[in-house]
Amino acid sequence: MRPLRREEEDVRRRIGTAVVMALVSAAFLSAQAGDTKAVQDAVEAFLLHLGDHQFDQVAADFAPKALIVVARERNGEWTNSYQTADEWMAGLRRNPNPTTFREPITNVHVTVDSDHLAYLRADFQVVREGQALSQGVDQFTLTREAGAWKIAAILYTSMPVKPAK
């Protein structure tokens, strides 16, 4: 066996480095994909709990001192509201006749930063008895708390669904 020339050693070293980098990248992307799914699953579970009036579970989905911000259009006028999750939950619990609804999300984009902060943005419609009533954009910020994703902030726009022409 003849000794390798310097160029051949460089090529082998580069190939070895490329293989190692590819394996590390694949592991990172796999972990990030798992976090992305976990974040979306946490948000979708929250929306199901909310639509089914499981208010104890809704409260458990929040991080401490979570915030809710709503930009809402009614009759062509926009208003903004700001509440803590505790204030918002108190309002939900006071409703003697809550209506069951679903809030499917689409066009979902998730970003996970440093394995402890996540952001989900998605389009939504609120659907009751098969009829879409309102629509908008949901923006959730989540933090990892004791190994689970918890909602730290919900910001959303809400507009009535316009009838099809």
C-alpha positions in Angstrom: 0.0 0.0 0.0 1.5 3.3 -1.0 1.5 6.3 1.3 -1.3 8.8 0.7 -0.4 12.1 -0.9 -1.2 15.3 0.8 -4.1 16.1 -1.6 -5.7 12.7 -0.9 -5.4 13.2 2.9 -7.0 16.6 2.5 -9.9 15.1 0.5 -10.4 12.3 3.1 -10.3 14.8 5.9 -12.9 17.0 4.1 -15.2 14.1 3.4 -14.9 13.0 7.1 -15.7 16.5 8.3 -18.7 16.8 5.9 -20.1 13.4 7.1 -19.8 14.5 10.8 -21.5 17.9 10.0 -24.3 16.1 8.1 -24.9 13.8 11.1 -24.9 16.6 13.6 -27.3 18.7 11.3 -29.6 15.8 10.9 -29.8 15.3 14.7 -30.4 19.0 15.3 -33.2 19.1 12.6 -34.8 16.0 14.0 -34.9 17.5 17.5 -36.2 20.8 16.2 -38.9 19.0 14.2 -40.0 17.2 17.4 -40.2 20.5 19.3 -42.1 22.1 16.4 -44.7 19.3 16.6 -44.8 19.5 20.4 -45.5 23.2 20.3 -48.3 22.8 17.7 -49.7 19.9 19.7 -49.7 22.1 22.9 -51.6 24.9 21.1 -54.1 22.6 19.5 -54.8 20.9 22.8 -55.3 24.3 24.4 -57.8 25.2 21.7 -59.7 21.9 22.2 -59.8 22.5 26.0 -61.1 26.0 25.4 -63.8 24.9 22.9 -65.0 22.1 25.3 -65.1 24.4 28.3 -62.4 22.4 30.2 -61.4 25.5 32.1 -59.2 23.8 34.7 -57.1 22.3 31.8 -57.1 25.7 30.0 -55.7 27.3 33.1 -53.1 24.5 33.4 -52.0 25.2 29.8 -50.8 28.7 30.8 -47.4 29.7 32.1 -47.4 31.9 35.2 -48.5 35.5 34.5 -49.6 34.8 30.9 -51.1 37.6 28.8 -54.0 37.8 26.3 -54.1 40.6 23.7 -57.0 40.9 21.2 -57.3 43.2 18.2 -61.0 42.8 17.2 -63.0 44.3 14.3 -66.7 44.8 14.8 -68.8 46.9 12.5 -65.7 48.3 10.8 -64.2 49.5 14.0 -61.1 48.1 15.6 -60.6 47.8 19.3 -57.8 46.3 21.4 -58.1 44.5 24.7 -55.4 43.5 27.2 -55.8 41.0 30.1 -53.9 38.6 32.2 -54.7 35.0 31.6 -56.2 35.0 35.1 -58.6 37.9 34.3 -59.5 36.2 31.0 -60.1 32.8 32.8 -62.4 34.6 35.4 -64.5 35.9 32.5 -64.8 32.5 30.9 -65.8 30.9 34.2 -68.5 33.5 34.8 -70.4 32.6 31.6 -73.3 30.4 32.7 -74.0 29.0 29.2 -70.8 28.6 27.2 -71.1 27.5 23.6 -69.0 24.7 22.4 -66.8 25.6 19.4 -63.8 24.5 17.4 -60.9 26.7 16.3 -58.9 24.9 13.7 -55.6 26.5 12.7 -54.1 26.5 9.3 -51.0 28.0 7.6 -49.1 27.2 10.8 -45.5 28.5 11.3 -43.5 27.5 14.4 -40.2 28.9 15.5 -38.3 27.4 18.5 -35.4 29.4 20.0 -32.8 28.0 22.3 -35.0 25.0 23.1 -37.0 27.1 25.7 -38.9 29.7 23.8 -41.4 29.1 20.9 -43.6 31.1 18.8 -46.6 29.8 16.7 -48.4 31.9 14.2 -51.5 30.5 12.4 -54.7 31.5 10.6 -57.9 30.4 12.3 -61.7 30.3 12.1 -64.0 29.9 15.1 -66.6 27.3 14.1 -69.9 26.7 16.0 -72.4 24.0 14.8 -70.6 23.8 11.5 -70.7 27.5 10.8 -67.6 29.8 10.7 -68.3 32.9 12.8 -65.0 34.7 13.1 -61.5 34.4 11.7 -58.1 35.9 12.1 -54.5 35.2 13.0 -53.4 33.5 16.3 -50.0 34.3 17.7 -48.9 32.2 20.6 -45.6 32.5 22.6 -44.7 29.5 24.6 -42.0 28.7 27.2 -40.7 25.4 28.3 -41.7 25.0 31.9 -40.6 21.8 33.8 -40.2 20.0 30.4 -43.6 21.0 29.0 -44.6 23.8 26.6 -46.8 26.4 28.4 -48.5 29.4 26.9 -47.0 32.7 28.0 -48.9 35.0 25.6 -51.7 34.8 23.2 -52.2 37.6 20.7 -54.8 37.4 18.0 -56.9 39.3 15.5 -60.6 38.6 15.3 -62.8 39.6 12.4 -66.3 38.4 11.5 -66.5 36.0 8.6 -67.7 37.8 5.6 -70.4 36.1 3.6 -69.4 34.7 0.2 -70.5 36.7 -2.8 
